[in-house]
Structure formats: structure tokens, C-alpha cells
Amino acid sequence: MKEDNAKIQMRKGIMDYCVLAILANGDSYAPRIIAELKEAQMIVVEGTLYPILSRQKNAGYLTYRWEESPQGPPRKYYTLTEEGRKYLASLDEAWENLVAQINRIRNK
């Protein structure tokens, strides 16, 4: 059980990074972002994603627009801002450093 909790905490810690990385590949809407996270086995539910999107929007890392959907109600599409791209680049660098640090510790 402790192992499961540790894995959950690790996922929570990098979820903001993962959402920005998905949006770096192109504009998307929440159900598609959730599907991509699930496909990557980063198991997430809508209740987890929406606070992240809201936080990132408030920080100026993304914007959104409404688009009509061919099926159902309009969809809110999220887009990375220039500030969001800069922030993602800094997270990429931090991630690479963290992986290198962990590898040094693990490979002693």
C-alpha cells in the first residue's frame, strides 16, 4: 500500500508538466487531454485535470477558446501561451537534471 501511495504522489508531482507537454503538441480539449494521460497510464479523472488547467490559465501559461463541436455542446480548446512554452522549456531542463541526478544515485 505504501508503494501505491508513493507512485500516486510521484504522478501528482509531474501532472502539471505532462499537461503542458501534451498542449505543446497542439491545442486540445479536456476529454482528449484525459485520454492522452490515460493512454500513457498516468491515470487521471476530470476532477484532477480541471484544477490544473485553471491554475495554468491563471498563471498565464495557457489560454482557451470555445469551438463548436460536430456532436454535442461547444468544446473549450486550450492553447499554450509564449509564457507557457518558456515555462515548459524550464520544466524540460529541470526534468532532465532530475533524471540525471536519480540515475547517478541509482547507478552507484
Backbone as CSV, one residue per row, in Angstrom:
resi,resn,N_x,N_y,N_z,CA_x,CA_y,CA_z,C_x,C_y,C_z
1,MET,0.803,-1.191,0.000,0.000,0.000,0.000,0.852,1.263,0.000
2,LYS,1.967,1.255,0.757,2.860,2.415,0.772,3.432,2.660,-0.614
3,GLU,3.722,1.577,-1.331,4.259,1.683,-2.690,3.262,2.391,-3.607
4,ASP,1.983,2.006,-3.526,0.956,2.644,-4.350,0.855,4.128,-4.046
5,ASN,0.900,4.500,-2.777,0.815,5.898,-2.383,2.010,6.682,-2.932
6,ALA,3.181,6.103,-2.875,4.377,6.779,-3.394,4.241,7.014,-4.893
7,LYS,3.734,6.042,-5.621,3.548,6.188,-7.064,2.525,7.271,-7.377
8,ILE,1.454,7.308,-6.604,0.420,8.329,-6.796,1.005,9.716,-6.557
9,GLN,1.793,9.854,-5.520,2.400,11.154,-5.216,3.366,11.585,-6.314
10,MET,4.114,10.633,-6.870,5.021,10.963,-7.978,4.239,11.470,-9.178
11,ARG,3.150,10.778,-9.503,2.315,11.198,-10.642,1.745,12.592,-10.422
12,LYS,1.248,12.845,-9.217,0.686,14.159,-8.909,1.732,15.246,-9.096
13,GLY,2.961,14.941,-8.715,4.032,15.923,-8.801,4.397,16.319,-10.220
14,ILE,4.135,15.462,-11.178,4.514,15.778,-12.560,3.317,15.994,-13.484
15,MET,2.117,15.995,-12.933,0.927,16.139,-13.768,0.880,17.485,-14.500
16,ASP,1.255,18.589,-13.837,1.281,19.897,-14.500,2.211,19.848,-15.715
17,TYR,3.360,19.244,-15.524,4.349,19.109,-16.595,3.765,18.312,-17.767
18,CYS,3.102,17.214,-17.462,2.521,16.366,-18.506,1.443,17.102,-19.303
19,VAL,0.606,17.869,-18.626,-0.450,18.613,-19.312,0.161,19.640,-20.257
20,LEU,1.173,20.365,-19.801,1.846,21.337,-20.670,2.501,20.637,-21.859
21,ALA,3.095,19.489,-21.614,3.753,18.739,-22.696,2.733,18.295,-23.741
22,ILE,1.568,17.878,-23.319,0.516,17.484,-24.266,0.094,18.685,-25.095
23,LEU,-0.101,19.820,-24.442,-0.537,21.012,-25.162,0.554,21.578,-26.074
24,ALA,1.805,21.243,-25.804,2.893,21.675,-26.687,2.780,21.013,-28.056
25,ASN,2.087,19.891,-28.119,1.892,19.183,-29.385,0.719,19.726,-30.181
26,GLY,-0.039,20.651,-29.591,-1.172,21.243,-30.289,-2.330,21.504,-29.347
27,ASP,-3.220,22.368,-29.777,-4.389,22.709,-28.970,-5.214,21.451,-28.696
28,SER,-5.843,21.440,-27.526,-6.640,20.273,-27.171,-7.725,20.672,-26.183
29,TYR,-8.684,19.771,-25.995,-9.753,19.983,-25.026,-9.658,18.903,-23.957
30,ALA,-10.293,19.159,-22.816,-10.100,18.329,-21.623,-10.282,16.828,-21.848
31,PRO,-11.382,16.359,-22.475,-11.508,14.908,-22.642,-10.369,14.284,-23.456
32,ARG,-9.861,15.018,-24.433,-8.736,14.491,-25.214,-7.456,14.462,-24.375
33,ILE,-7.255,15.491,-23.549,-6.082,15.514,-22.668,-6.155,14.328,-21.702
34,ILE,-7.324,14.097,-21.136,-7.511,12.965,-20.224,-7.214,11.653,-20.950
35,ALA,-7.700,11.515,-22.170,-7.463,10.287,-22.941,-5.967,10.073,-23.158
36,GLU,-5.238,11.139,-23.471,-3.787,11.007,-23.681,-3.076,10.617,-22.392
37,LEU,-3.496,11.200,-21.280,-2.895,10.841,-19.996,-3.196,9.388,-19.630
38,LYS,-4.414,8.958,-19.885,-4.776,7.562,-19.606,-4.000,6.612,-20.516
39,GLU,-3.852,6.987,-21.789,-3.105,6.155,-22.732,-1.658,5.990,-22.278
40,ALA,-1.117,7.036,-21.664,0.252,6.981,-21.140,0.292,6.335,-19.747
41,GLN,-0.852,5.843,-19.289,-1.002,5.208,-17.977,-0.711,6.166,-16.823
42,MET,-1.062,7.437,-17.033,-0.939,8.452,-15.982,-2.309,8.655,-15.350
43,ILE,-3.058,7.609,-15.219,-4.446,7.583,-14.763,-4.887,8.907,-14.113
44,VAL,-5.886,9.505,-14.735,-6.389,10.789,-14.252,-7.897,10.845,-14.490
45,VAL,-8.569,11.595,-13.661,-10.005,11.815,-13.833,-10.220,13.309,-14.041
46,GLU,-11.386,13.657,-14.561,-11.668,15.058,-14.848,-11.453,15.948,-13.630
47,GLY,-11.821,15.463,-12.462,-11.665,16.248,-11.244,-10.235,16.614,-10.941
48,THR,-9.285,15.855,-11.485,-7.867,16.142,-11.313,-7.393,17.154,-12.344
49,LEU,-7.888,17.038,-13.558,-7.398,17.864,-14.658,-7.864,19.312,-14.582
50,TYR,-9.128,19.545,-14.292,-9.657,20.906,-14.353,-8.962,21.890,-13.405
51,PRO,-8.621,21.514,-12.176,-7.862,22.457,-11.334,-6.479,22.777,-11.919
52,ILE,-5.862,21.795,-12.561,-4.557,22.029,-13.194,-4.703,23.034,-14.331
53,LEU,-5.700,22.825,-15.185,-5.925,23.740,-16.305,-6.234,25.149,-15.800
54,SER,-7.025,25.244,-14.775,-7.377,26.543,-14.203,-6.141,27.247,-13.635
55,ARG,-5.331,26.506,-12.903,-4.108,27.049,-12.314,-3.161,27.538,-13.410
56,GLN,-3.009,26.728,-14.467,-2.106,27.095,-15.552,-2.620,28.313,-16.317
57,LYS,-3.928,28.402,-16.489,-4.515,29.576,-17.147,-4.268,30.823,-16.307
58,ASN,-4.518,30.728,-15.005,-4.324,31.864,-14.103,-2.869,32.305,-14.032
59,ALA,-1.952,31.370,-14.247,-0.522,31.684,-14.241,-0.067,32.275,-15.576
60,GLY,-0.952,32.268,-16.562,-0.604,32.819,-17.867,0.071,31.835,-18.798
61,TYR,0.044,30.543,-18.454,0.704,29.526,-19.267,-0.160,29.018,-20.414
62,LEU,-1.463,29.244,-20.317,-2.338,28.830,-21.408,-3.547,29.739,-21.505
63,THR,-4.175,29.672,-22.661,-5.423,30.373,-22.912,-6.404,29.333,-23.438
64,TYR,-7.623,29.766,-23.663,-8.592,28.840,-24.250,-9.532,29.589,-25.174
65,ARG,-10.182,28.818,-26.004,-11.207,29.340,-26.893,-12.302,28.289,-26.991
66,TRP,-13.501,28.726,-27.298,-14.626,27.820,-27.489,-14.783,27.529,-28.966
67,GLU,-15.025,26.264,-29.299,-15.293,25.864,-30.678,-16.531,24.977,-30.703
68,GLU,-17.330,25.183,-31.721,-18.492,24.332,-31.894,-18.028,22.892,-32.123
69,SER,-18.790,21.967,-31.604,-18.483,20.551,-31.757,-19.453,19.941,-32.770
70,PRO,-18.957,19.026,-33.593,-19.873,18.368,-34.519,-20.920,17.526,-33.782
71,GLN,-20.585,17.140,-32.549,-21.503,16.359,-31.719,-21.531,16.985,-30.334
72,GLY,-22.687,17.393,-29.892,-22.818,17.905,-28.536,-22.481,19.376,-28.397
73,PRO,-22.242,19.789,-27.149,-22.006,21.210,-26.856,-20.638,21.682,-27.362
74,PRO,-20.417,22.999,-27.377,-19.102,23.530,-27.788,-18.000,22.990,-26.871
75,ARG,-16.787,22.946,-27.419,-15.631,22.457,-26.663,-14.693,23.611,-26.348
76,LYS,-14.098,23.544,-25.155,-13.108,24.536,-24.743,-11.728,23.982,-25.114
77,TYR,-11.081,24.623,-26.083,-9.750,24.221,-26.520,-8.696,25.056,-25.812
78,TYR,-7.708,24.372,-25.259,-6.615,25.029,-24.543,-5.397,25.150,-25.455
79,THR,-4.697,26.280,-25.317,-3.518,26.590,-26.130,-2.411,27.098,-25.217
80,LEU,-1.190,26.654,-25.449,-0.052,27.187,-24.693,0.231,28.615,-25.138
81,THR,0.524,29.463,-24.180,0.966,30.820,-24.497,2.486,30.798,-24.661
82,GLU,3.038,31.909,-25.070,4.507,32.008,-25.163,5.119,31.804,-23.780
83,GLU,4.475,32.380,-22.766,4.947,32.197,-21.390,4.882,30.719,-20.993
84,GLY,3.834,30.026,-21.430,3.701,28.603,-21.159,4.795,27.790,-21.827
85,ARG,5.162,28.176,-23.036,6.251,27.478,-23.744,7.581,27.682,-23.031
86,LYS,7.818,28.892,-22.543,9.051,29.166,-21.787,9.074,28.350,-20.491
87,TYR,7.926,28.322,-19.812,7.838,27.560,-18.575,8.055,26.072,-18.832
88,LEU,7.464,25.554,-19.906,7.652,24.150,-20.262,9.118,23.865,-20.555
89,ALA,9.797,24.776,-21.242,11.225,24.586,-21.525,12.026,24.512,-20.225
90,SER,11.658,25.332,-19.241,12.367,25.278,-17.958,12.067,23.979,-17.225
91,LEU,10.828,23.478,-17.361,10.487,22.185,-16.749,11.209,21.042,-17.455
92,ASP,11.356,21.132,-18.781,12.122,20.118,-19.513,13.542,20.028,-18.971
93,GLU,14.152,21.183,-18.779,15.522,21.221,-18.260,15.581,20.649,-16.839
94,ALA,14.633,21.047,-16.009,14.594,20.538,-14.634,14.385,19.031,-14.625
95,TRP,13.529,18.529,-15.538,13.271,17.090,-15.616,14.547,16.344,-15.992
96,GLU,15.244,16.835,-17.010,16.495,16.188,-17.445,17.511,16.156,-16.307
97,ASN,17.624,17.254,-15.562,18.545,17.302,-14.429,18.137,16.309,-13.350
98,LEU,16.855,16.237,-13.060,16.357,15.324,-12.035,16.616,13.868,-12.422
99,VAL,16.342,13.520,-13.670,16.586,12.148,-14.132,18.073,11.814,-14.022
100,ALA,18.927,12.749,-14.412,20.373,12.520,-14.324,20.800,12.329,-12.865
101,GLN,20.255,13.129,-11.966,20.587,13.013,-10.546,20.144,11.658,-9.980
102,ILE,18.938,11.257,-10.334,18.434,9.955,-9.863,19.288,8.825,-10.431
103,ASN,19.630,8.911,-11.702,20.471,7.875,-12.325,21.834,7.787,-11.640
104,ARG,22.392,8.933,-11.251,23.684,8.901,-10.536,23.532,8.174,-9.202
105,ILE,22.443,8.447,-8.513,22.221,7.799,-7.213,21.967,6.302,-7.400
106,ARG,21.157,5.954,-8.371,20.779,4.547,-8.593,21.935,3.717,-9.133
107,ASN,22.843,4.328,-9.859,23.912,3.586,-10.515,25.228,3.596,-9.776
108,LYS,25.213,3.944,-8.493,26.447,3.923,-7.679,26.814,2.508,-7.342
